[in-house]
Amino acid sequence: MTAKPLADDRLIVALDVPNALDGLKLAGELGDAVNFYKIGLGMLTGGGLALANELKDEFGKKIFLDMKLFDIGNTVEAAVRGLAQFDLDFLTVHGDPHVVRAAQEGKGAKDMKILAVTILTSLDRADLDASCYKAGDVQDLVLERAARAMEAGADGVIASPQEAALIRALPQAEGKLIVTPGVRPAGAALGDQKRIATPAQAIADGADHIVVGRPIRNAENPRAAAEAILAELRS
């Protein structure tokens, strides 16, 4: 009898649901097929931290807390120090160097990885113009922000799969993590994502982890959808 493969930590499932009860329900449906979960800002007032602790402490899951922290250095440091007590695995901050340095100070000796957000995968050049970002190609700006964040001490970056290969080629990226949202299996709806790739392509291009939400969460059979993505990664 062939042994069932263990859950593949390269797949992180986004628990972008209204509350902790819905998050536990989805995690229960996915069972041992998935070992790594992302809990974001939208869940914060719905028991997100309690859910993170329960999934980690009672079920042994890995947790990516996607807070995208941004503030003055002292505030970021204090926030990260408070979050570090929960022994979570990944935490996001904005990739501005002063934010990254403060986050590293805040986590202290904890093994929680500080991941820097470059440019959100839902944004294109028109969005950046509206936000008064400096001129330039989106990919060039992502690379510049990624390099500066890693130089400031980020353990890795969050970036579109379309930039993963370029970031992986940066000298600053040696030994760093690349985590890619904006991943869609072939044929899946794009939603609000504009810079996307398939799961296998994202990994081939240098990503260490992919984040998938709606294609799994909205599937008729979420576990089957997750297993199909895992099969694609293993192939």
Backbone as CSV, one residue per row, in Angstrom:
resi,resn,N_x,N_y,N_z,CA_x,CA_y,CA_z,C_x,C_y,C_z
1,MET,0.843,-1.193,0.000,0.000,0.000,0.000,0.887,1.254,0.000
2,THR,0.610,2.188,-0.878,1.404,3.408,-0.986,1.079,4.361,0.158
3,ALA,2.132,4.859,0.816,1.922,5.784,1.926,1.384,7.102,1.406
4,LYS,0.489,7.683,2.163,-0.076,8.977,1.790,0.959,10.061,2.031
5,PRO,1.211,10.959,1.038,2.199,12.009,1.239,1.799,12.959,2.355
6,LEU,2.816,13.446,3.082,2.554,14.403,4.144,2.132,15.738,3.553
7,ALA,1.477,16.556,4.375,1.089,17.891,3.925,2.335,18.653,3.480
8,ASP,2.199,19.399,2.425,3.309,20.129,1.821,3.237,21.588,2.289
9,ASP,4.227,22.012,3.073,4.198,23.357,3.636,4.387,24.458,2.605
10,ARG,4.677,24.083,1.360,4.763,25.117,0.331,3.405,25.752,0.064
11,LEU,2.323,25.032,0.359,0.980,25.576,0.195,0.508,26.191,1.507
12,ILE,0.197,27.481,1.469,-0.404,28.177,2.600,-1.824,28.542,2.198
13,VAL,-2.792,28.106,2.976,-4.197,28.397,2.671,-4.634,29.634,3.455
14,ALA,-5.194,30.603,2.737,-5.658,31.839,3.357,-7.034,31.629,3.971
15,LEU,-7.118,31.818,5.286,-8.396,31.700,5.990,-9.087,33.070,6.009
16,ASP,-9.410,33.557,4.834,-10.066,34.863,4.718,-11.578,34.681,4.851
17,VAL,-11.984,34.355,6.056,-13.390,34.120,6.388,-13.785,35.094,7.497
18,PRO,-15.089,35.255,7.775,-15.524,36.312,8.708,-15.092,36.132,10.151
19,ASN,-14.951,34.900,10.614,-14.689,34.719,12.041,-13.958,33.406,12.299
20,ALA,-13.557,33.230,13.554,-12.763,32.069,13.932,-13.534,30.762,13.763
21,LEU,-14.825,30.770,13.997,-15.614,29.546,13.838,-15.603,29.071,12.393
22,ASP,-15.763,30.016,11.452,-15.692,29.643,10.044,-14.295,29.167,9.678
23,GLY,-13.275,29.790,10.280,-11.907,29.363,10.024,-11.647,27.949,10.504
24,LEU,-12.137,27.625,11.703,-11.981,26.263,12.222,-12.725,25.253,11.361
25,LYS,-13.894,25.658,10.872,-14.680,24.760,10.014,-13.918,24.436,8.731
26,LEU,-13.357,25.468,8.090,-12.613,25.224,6.856,-11.369,24.389,7.135
27,ALA,-10.653,24.704,8.210,-9.472,23.915,8.557,-9.848,22.463,8.828
28,GLY,-11.009,22.256,9.448,-11.477,20.894,9.685,-11.768,20.152,8.387
29,GLU,-12.340,20.864,7.417,-12.619,20.233,6.125,-11.324,19.872,5.397
30,LEU,-10.303,20.687,5.561,-9.026,20.424,4.890,-8.217,19.351,5.620
31,GLY,-8.416,19.241,6.914,-7.793,18.165,7.692,-6.288,18.123,7.565
32,ASP,-5.756,16.906,7.402,-4.307,16.746,7.351,-3.728,17.029,5.972
33,ALA,-4.565,17.447,5.026,-4.046,17.794,3.693,-3.280,19.106,3.726
34,VAL,-3.593,19.970,4.689,-2.983,21.309,4.755,-2.394,21.521,6.137
35,ASN,-1.175,22.056,6.175,-0.482,22.251,7.447,-0.181,23.718,7.745
36,PHE,-0.410,24.613,6.780,0.020,26.003,6.922,-1.150,26.916,6.562
37,TYR,-1.463,27.864,7.447,-2.605,28.755,7.239,-2.203,30.220,7.391
38,LYS,-2.817,31.055,6.563,-2.658,32.504,6.670,-3.903,33.104,7.313
39,ILE,-3.676,33.936,8.308,-4.762,34.672,8.955,-4.460,36.151,8.784
40,GLY,-5.397,36.870,8.164,-5.136,38.246,7.788,-5.903,39.260,8.594
41,LEU,-5.759,40.512,8.162,-6.337,41.650,8.858,-7.859,41.565,8.944
42,GLY,-8.483,41.018,7.900,-9.930,40.936,7.885,-10.505,40.050,8.979
43,MET,-9.681,39.163,9.519,-10.118,38.248,10.577,-9.811,38.796,11.964
44,LEU,-9.083,39.916,12.027,-8.577,40.385,13.312,-9.696,40.591,14.334
45,THR,-10.804,41.215,13.917,-11.903,41.460,14.855,-12.840,40.259,14.961
46,GLY,-12.558,39.210,14.217,-13.386,38.008,14.273,-12.727,36.865,15.003
47,GLY,-11.756,37.190,15.849,-11.081,36.149,16.632,-9.857,35.573,15.958
48,GLY,-9.213,36.355,15.108,-8.074,35.843,14.340,-6.926,35.349,15.189
49,LEU,-6.558,36.112,16.234,-5.442,35.675,17.074,-5.802,34.423,17.868
50,ALA,-7.034,34.335,18.331,-7.470,33.127,19.041,-7.437,31.925,18.103
51,LEU,-7.861,32.132,16.865,-7.828,31.046,15.881,-6.393,30.620,15.614
52,ALA,-5.499,31.594,15.471,-4.092,31.276,15.235,-3.544,30.409,16.355
53,ASN,-3.831,30.793,17.588,-3.330,30.033,18.732,-3.921,28.632,18.783
54,GLU,-5.220,28.509,18.491,-5.858,27.198,18.546,-5.308,26.273,17.463
55,LEU,-5.166,26.798,16.246,-4.638,25.962,15.165,-3.206,25.523,15.458
56,LYS,-2.430,26.397,16.069,-1.032,26.068,16.349,-0.893,25.156,17.562
57,ASP,-1.528,25.537,18.663,-1.325,24.814,19.917,-2.070,23.485,19.970
58,GLU,-3.293,23.442,19.426,-4.100,22.230,19.540,-3.996,21.309,18.331
59,PHE,-3.680,21.878,17.169,-3.653,21.062,15.951,-2.274,21.005,15.300
60,GLY,-1.305,21.710,15.861,0.055,21.641,15.355,0.263,22.281,13.994
61,LYS,-0.596,23.222,13.611,-0.476,23.866,12.306,0.522,25.017,12.358
62,LYS,1.048,25.384,11.209,1.890,26.563,11.079,1.006,27.756,10.735
63,ILE,1.419,28.937,11.219,0.581,30.122,11.070,1.380,31.284,10.478
64,PHE,0.787,31.868,9.457,1.283,33.074,8.804,0.295,34.185,9.158
65,LEU,0.728,35.114,10.010,-0.126,36.227,10.408,0.149,37.408,9.474
66,ASP,-0.837,37.716,8.650,-0.664,38.708,7.586,-1.255,40.045,8.031
67,MET,-0.481,40.775,8.838,-0.947,42.041,9.397,-0.502,43.248,8.587
68,LYS,0.551,43.099,7.777,1.092,44.209,6.970,1.292,45.463,7.831
69,LEU,2.007,45.303,8.916,2.184,46.396,9.863,2.929,47.571,9.243
70,PHE,2.478,48.777,9.572,3.151,49.994,9.123,2.876,51.103,10.127
71,ASP,3.950,51.678,10.662,3.806,52.786,11.611,5.214,53.286,11.913
72,ILE,5.322,54.195,12.878,6.650,54.624,13.302,7.362,53.435,13.946
73,GLY,8.686,53.522,14.009,9.472,52.382,14.465,9.089,51.878,15.846
74,ASN,8.931,52.761,16.817,8.620,52.332,18.184,7.309,51.558,18.246
75,THR,6.321,52.008,17.483,5.022,51.341,17.491,5.109,49.967,16.849
76,VAL,5.809,49.879,15.725,5.980,48.580,15.069,6.730,47.618,15.983
77,GLU,7.789,48.097,16.602,8.569,47.238,17.505,7.703,46.708,18.633
78,ALA,6.883,47.562,19.220,6.022,47.133,20.323,4.978,46.133,19.857
79,ALA,4.408,46.378,18.677,3.390,45.463,18.154,3.980,44.092,17.876
80,VAL,5.153,44.066,17.281,5.788,42.786,16.952,6.211,42.059,18.220
81,ARG,6.677,42.793,19.215,7.049,42.159,20.484,5.837,41.457,21.103
82,GLY,4.687,42.105,21.013,3.478,41.488,21.544,3.060,40.259,20.764
83,LEU,3.171,40.317,19.438,2.775,39.177,18.609,3.767,38.019,18.724
84,ALA,5.034,38.337,18.958,6.062,37.291,19.004,5.832,36.302,20.141
85,GLN,5.099,36.705,21.171,4.862,35.807,22.301,4.024,34.593,21.911
86,PHE,3.323,34.678,20.762,2.456,33.574,20.356,3.189,32.511,19.542
87,ASP,4.495,32.692,19.317,5.304,31.707,18.596,4.709,31.380,17.225
88,LEU,4.307,32.417,16.499,3.799,32.230,15.143,4.981,32.053,14.187
89,ASP,4.690,31.675,12.959,5.758,31.327,12.024,6.158,32.471,11.098
90,PHE,5.182,33.142,10.491,5.455,34.268,9.609,4.625,35.469,10.054
91,LEU,5.186,36.671,9.877,4.456,37.914,10.118,4.835,38.902,9.032
92,THR,3.834,39.578,8.447,4.141,40.558,7.411,4.161,41.976,7.968
93,VAL,5.088,42.762,7.404,5.152,44.199,7.634,5.356,44.848,6.268
94,HIS,5.094,46.136,6.176,5.422,46.829,4.938,6.940,46.894,4.791
95,GLY,7.395,46.892,3.525,8.815,46.730,3.249,9.670,47.963,3.410
96,ASP,9.154,49.024,4.000,9.972,50.211,4.252,11.078,49.844,5.250
97,PRO,12.324,50.207,4.963,13.430,49.751,5.810,13.268,50.049,7.289
98,HIS,12.719,51.230,7.652,12.587,51.531,9.079,11.579,50.598,9.751
99,VAL,10.566,50.157,8.998,9.570,49.229,9.535,10.194,47.844,9.735
100,VAL,10.956,47.406,8.747,11.601,46.091,8.832,12.567,46.036,10.015
101,ARG,13.387,47.066,10.159,14.348,47.073,11.270,13.640,47.054,12.619
102,ALA,12.561,47.805,12.740,11.815,47.827,13.999,11.187,46.468,14.288
103,ALA,10.676,45.812,13.245,10.059,44.497,13.427,11.087,43.472,13.898
104,GLN,12.279,43.524,13.347,13.316,42.592,13.775,13.707,42.833,15.228
105,GLU,13.750,44.094,15.627,14.017,44.399,17.040,12.916,43.834,17.920
106,GLY,11.676,43.984,17.470,10.547,43.537,18.268,10.466,42.034,18.440
107,LYS,10.868,41.283,17.431,10.733,39.821,17.552,11.808,39.214,18.441
108,GLY,12.904,39.950,18.641,13.942,39.459,19.528,14.513,38.131,19.070
109,ALA,14.586,37.158,20.006,15.186,35.864,19.705,14.193,34.863,19.130
110,LYS,12.947,35.258,18.962,11.944,34.344,18.423,12.270,33.981,16.973
111,ASP,11.803,32.805,16.552,12.096,32.325,15.205,11.061,32.797,14.182
112,MET,10.118,33.608,14.593,9.102,34.121,13.677,9.775,34.893,12.540
113,LYS,9.419,34.565,11.292,10.016,35.200,10.133,9.289,36.499,9.803
114,ILE,10.056,37.557,9.631,9.503,38.849,9.238,9.551,38.945,7.716
115,LEU,8.376,39.031,7.114,8.269,39.096,5.662,7.815,40.496,5.253
116,ALA,8.506,41.065,4.286,8.235,42.423,3.850,7.321,42.428,2.630
117,VAL,6.304,43.274,2.678,5.417,43.479,1.540,6.094,44.457,0.586
118,THR,6.178,44.084,-0.679,6.771,44.970,-1.688,5.662,45.862,-2.247
119,ILE,4.945,45.384,-3.252,3.772,46.079,-3.789,2.645,45.059,-3.867
120,LEU,1.485,45.401,-3.338,0.372,44.461,-3.280,0.052,43.899,-4.661
121,THR,-0.250,42.599,-4.713,-0.492,41.946,-6.010,-1.785,42.406,-6.675
122,SER,-2.633,43.126,-5.959,-3.863,43.636,-6.563,-3.651,44.977,-7.263
123,LEU,-2.422,45.523,-7.201,-2.146,46.847,-7.750,-1.407,46.772,-9.078
124,ASP,-1.752,47.683,-9.975,-0.995,47.839,-11.214,-0.492,49.282,-11.289
125,ARG,0.113,49.649,-12.439,0.729,50.971,-12.548,-0.278,52.098,-12.344
126,ALA,-1.490,51.933,-12.854,-2.508,52.966,-12.672,-2.824,53.172,-11.192
127,ASP,-2.871,52.076,-10.434,-3.116,52.191,-8.994,-1.970,52.929,-8.301
128,LEU,-0.738,52.644,-8.722,0.408,53.307,-8.114,0.423,54.803,-8.433
129,ASP,0.033,55.136,-9.666,-0.059,56.560,-10.027,-1.062,57.271,-9.125
130,ALA,-2.208,56.621,-8.890,-3.241,57.225,-8.048,-2.773,57.400,-6.608
131,SER,-1.809,56.584,-6.189,-1.283,56.655,-4.824,-0.004,57.471,-4.730
132,CYS,0.369,58.139,-5.837,1.544,59.018,-5.867,2.864,58.269,-5.698
133,TYR,2.913,56.993,-6.111,4.188,56.283,-6.148,5.062,56.890,-7.231
134,LYS,6.375,56.784,-7.057,7.270,57.341,-8.061,7.105,56.585,-9.378
135,ALA,7.474,57.244,-10.460,7.337,56.656,-11.788,8.245,55.438,-11.924
136,GLY,7.872,54.555,-12.831,8.691,53.380,-13.093,7.843,52.149,-13.296
137,ASP,8.450,51.149,-13.906,7.776,49.876,-14.129,7.505,49.200,-12.794
138,VAL,6.340,48.547,-12.676,5.969,47.906,-11.415,7.026,46.890,-10.993
139,GLN,7.498,46.087,-11.920,8.499,45.082,-11.560,9.773,45.724,-11.029
140,ASP,10.197,46.836,-11.642,11.412,47.506,-11.170,11.224,48.027,-9.746
141,LEU,10.045,48.558,-9.457,9.777,49.057,-8.117,9.726,47.926,-7.099
142,VAL,9.125,46.797,-7.489,9.091,45.632,-6.602,10.511,45.178,-6.280
143,LEU,11.360,45.100,-7.297,12.736,44.654,-7.078,13.487,45.621,-6.158
144,GLU,13.287,46.906,-6.361,13.970,47.891,-5.523,13.506,47.791,-4.075
145,ARG,12.198,47.674,-3.875,11.670,47.560,-2.516,12.113,46.255,-1.861
146,ALA,12.119,45.171,-2.633,12.553,43.880,-2.095,14.006,43.936,-1.650
147,ALA,14.868,44.490,-2.490,16.290,44.565,-2.148,16.510,45.402,-0.893
148,ARG,15.831,46.539,-0.809,16.015,47.412,0.354,15.485,46.762,1.635
149,ALA,14.360,46.059,1.512,13.802,45.395,2.690,14.722,44.289,3.194
150,MET,15.277,43.504,2.271,16.170,42.413,2.679,17.471,42.967,3.249
151,GLU,17.958,44.061,2.682,19.149,44.699,3.246,18.885,45.193,4.666
152,ALA,17.636,45.589,4.931,17.266,46.078,6.267,17.052,44.945,7.261
153,GLY,17.084,43.692,6.786,16.983,42.552,7.694,15.758,41.682,7.549
154,ALA,14.910,41.929,6.540,13.740,41.071,6.345,14.172,39.627,6.085
155,ASP,13.427,38.695,6.653,13.710,37.275,6.427,13.217,36.813,5.066
156,GLY,12.418,37.644,4.426,11.899,37.312,3.106,10.937,38.385,2.659
157,VAL,10.296,38.140,1.528,9.387,39.137,0.971,8.098,38.479,0.500
158,ILE,7.070,39.310,0.419,5.823,38.939,-0.227,5.833,39.612,-1.589
159,ALA,5.613,38.862,-2.649,5.652,39.462,-3.980,4.810,38.648,-4.941
160,SER,4.392,39.308,-6.006,3.680,38.626,-7.075,4.530,37.495,-7.631
161,PRO,3.893,36.368,-8.014,4.669,35.293,-8.648,5.358,35.745,-9.919
162,GLN,4.858,36.789,-10.542,5.488,37.277,-11.759,6.831,37.942,-11.491
163,GLU,7.085,38.312,-10.225,8.385,38.892,-9.874,9.288,37.922,-9.115
164,ALA,8.796,36.720,-8.841,9.557,35.796,-7.992,10.931,35.469,-8.556
165,ALA,11.006,35.173,-9.852,12.292,34.806,-10.454,13.276,35.968,-10.400
166,LEU,12.784,37.182,-10.633,13.654,38.360,-10.608,14.167,38.625,-9.198
167,ILE,13.297,38.451,-8.210,13.732,38.650,-6.822,14.728,37.569,-6.421
168,ARG,14.448,36.331,-6.816,15.357,35.239,-6.464,16.757,35.476,-7.020
169,ALA,16.862,36.201,-8.125,18.167,36.470,-8.743,18.931,37.597,-8.059
170,LEU,18.282,38.347,-7.172,18.964,39.437,-6.482,20.024,38.888,-5.524
171,PRO,21.181,39.517,-5.438,22.177,39.052,-4.467,21.662,39.117,-3.031
172,GLN,20.789,40.076,-2.746,20.249,40.209,-1.388,19.305,39.061,-1.025
173,ALA,18.848,38.287,-2.019,17.837,37.252,-1.778,18.429,35.919,-1.333
174,GLU,19.737,35.817,-1.280,20.341,34.543,-0.868,19.904,34.191,0.556
175,GLY,19.323,33.007,0.717,18.879,32.543,2.017,17.583,33.164,2.496
176,LYS,16.914,33.950,1.651,15.670,34.614,2.039,14.460,33.864,1.470
177,LEU,13.309,34.074,2.097,12.063,33.455,1.662,11.330,34.355,0.667
178,ILE,10.673,33.728,-0.299,9.759,34.431,-1.195,8.403,33.760,-1.079
179,VAL,7.408,34.532,-0.673,6.045,34.021,-0.493,5.138,34.757,-1.476
180,THR,4.382,33.985,-2.258,3.620,34.584,-3.350,2.119,34.379,-3.193
181,PRO,1.381,35.470,-2.942,-0.066,35.430,-3.142,-0.333,35.621,-4.640
182,GLY,-1.581,35.831,-5.006,-1.889,36.027,-6.414,-1.703,34.762,-7.216
183,VAL,-1.824,33.593,-6.570,-1.665,32.309,-7.258,-3.038,31.751,-7.575
184,ARG,-3.226,31.356,-8.816,-4.508,30.828,-9.267,-4.289,29.569,-10.096
185,PRO,-4.915,28.450,-9.711,-4.850,27.263,-10.570,-5.426,27.586,-11.945
186,ALA,-4.999,26.874,-12.957,-5.496,27.098,-14.314,-7.020,27.033,-14.331
187,GLY,-7.652,28.027,-14.930,-9.104,28.055,-15.053,-9.831,28.708,-13.911
188,ALA,-9.103,29.071,-12.829,-9.757,29.695,-11.673,-10.044,31.165,-11.955
189,ALA,-11.074,31.699,-11.301,-11.404,33.111,-11.447,-10.278,33.962,-10.867
190,LEU,-9.989,35.110,-11.512,-8.892,35.967,-11.071,-9.257,36.797,-9.855
191,GLY,-10.558,37.097,-9.665,-10.953,37.971,-8.570,-10.299,39.328,-8.731
192,ASP,-9.735,39.894,-7.622,-9.124,41.221,-7.699,-7.620,41.157,-7.934
193,GLN,-7.091,39.972,-8.258,-5.660,39.839,-8.488,-5.329,40.178,-9.937
194,LYS,-4.233,40.920,-10.135,-3.865,41.365,-11.478,-2.528,40.802,-11.944
195,ARG,-1.662,40.384,-11.005,-0.352,39.856,-11.384,-0.269,38.446,-10.813
196,ILE,-0.617,37.451,-11.636,-0.831,36.091,-11.137,0.037,35.076,-11.862
197,ALA,0.039,33.833,-11.340,0.655,32.678,-11.992,0.001,31.432,-11.412
198,THR,0.232,30.299,-12.070,-0.261,29.038,-11.532,0.642,28.593,-10.385
199,PRO,0.178,27.672,-9.531,1.013,27.222,-8.408,2.377,26.676,-8.844
200,ALA,2.394,25.788,-9.833,3.657,25.185,-10.250,4.603,26.226,-10.834
201,GLN,4.053,27.187,-11.582,4.898,28.225,-12.176,5.505,29.110,-11.114
202,ALA,4.730,29.448,-10.074,5.249,30.290,-8.994,6.428,29.612,-8.294
203,ILE,6.302,28.321,-8.010,7.387,27.584,-7.364,8.590,27.476,-8.293
204,ALA,8.341,27.184,-9.568,9.433,27.062,-10.536,10.202,28.375,-10.668
205,ASP,9.499,29.487,-10.474,10.124,30.793,-10.623,10.837,31.277,-9.367
206,GLY,10.833,30.469,-8.320,11.639,30.817,-7.160,10.895,31.017,-5.864
207,ALA,9.557,30.908,-5.875,8.808,31.061,-4.629,9.047,29.864,-3.709
208,ASP,9.126,30.131,-2.405,9.224,29.058,-1.414,7.842,28.595,-0.970
209,HIS,6.896,29.532,-0.931,5.529,29.234,-0.509,4.561,29.983,-1.412
210,ILE,3.396,29.367,-1.661,2.317,30.046,-2.366,1.138,30.181,-1.413
211,VAL,0.387,31.267,-1.574,-0.797,31.504,-0.748,-2.026,31.413,-1.651
212,VAL,-2.937,30.531,-1.292,-4.152,30.327,-2.087,-5.355,30.444,-1.155
213,GLY,-6.322,31.237,-1.557,-7.511,31.429,-0.739,-8.775,30.991,-1.432
214,ARG,-9.352,31.891,-2.241,-10.667,31.650,-2.835,-10.778,30.377,-3.669
215,PRO,-9.776,30.009,-4.478,-9.927,28.764,-5.253,-10.119,27.522,-4.386
216,ILE,-9.649,27.561,-3.133,-9.873,26.458,-2.197,-11.127,26.716,-1.370
217,ARG,-11.208,27.900,-0.797,-12.309,28.219,0.111,-13.671,28.150,-0.571
218,ASN,-13.758,28.585,-1.819,-15.039,28.631,-2.526,-15.343,27.376,-3.326
219,ALA,-14.447,26.413,-3.275,-14.658,25.177,-4.035,-15.776,24.348,-3.404
220,GLU,-16.456,23.569,-4.218,-17.493,22.675,-3.708,-16.897,21.681,-2.722
221,ASN,-15.665,21.259,-2.998,-14.947,20.350,-2.109,-13.577,20.968,-1.827
222,PRO,-13.434,21.764,-0.753,-12.167,22.456,-0.498,-10.969,21.518,-0.384
223,ARG,-11.166,20.369,0.268,-10.030,19.452,0.405,-9.565,18.945,-0.953
224,ALA,-10.495,18.602,-1.823,-10.129,18.121,-3.159,-9.401,19.213,-3.934
225,ALA,-9.856,20.468,-3.769,-9.192,21.579,-4.447,-7.765,21.752,-3.943
226,ALA,-7.578,21.648,-2.616,-6.234,21.755,-2.046,-5.353,20.603,-2.515
227,GLU,-5.895,19.411,-2.531,-5.113,18.246,-2.955,-4.717,18.347,-4.421
228,ALA,-5.566,18.949,-5.252,-5.223,19.128,-6.659,-4.041,20.086,-6.809
229,ILE,-4.028,21.147,-6.000,-2.903,22.083,-6.035,-1.634,21.405,-5.542
230,LEU,-1.753,20.622,-4.475,-0.585,19.909,-3.948,-0.033,18.922,-4.978
231,ALA,-0.939,18.255,-5.691,-0.494,17.328,-6.732,0.253,18.063,-7.840
232,GLU,-0.220,19.265,-8.169,0.456,20.073,-9.181,1.859,20.461,-8.703
233,LEU,1.988,20.835,-7.423,3.292,21.193,-6.891,4.247,20.007,-6.938
234,ARG,3.750,18.838,-6.591,4.610,17.647,-6.528,4.982,17.137,-7.915
235,SER,4.225,17.530,-8.915,4.510,17.046,-10.271,5.622,17.848,-10.932
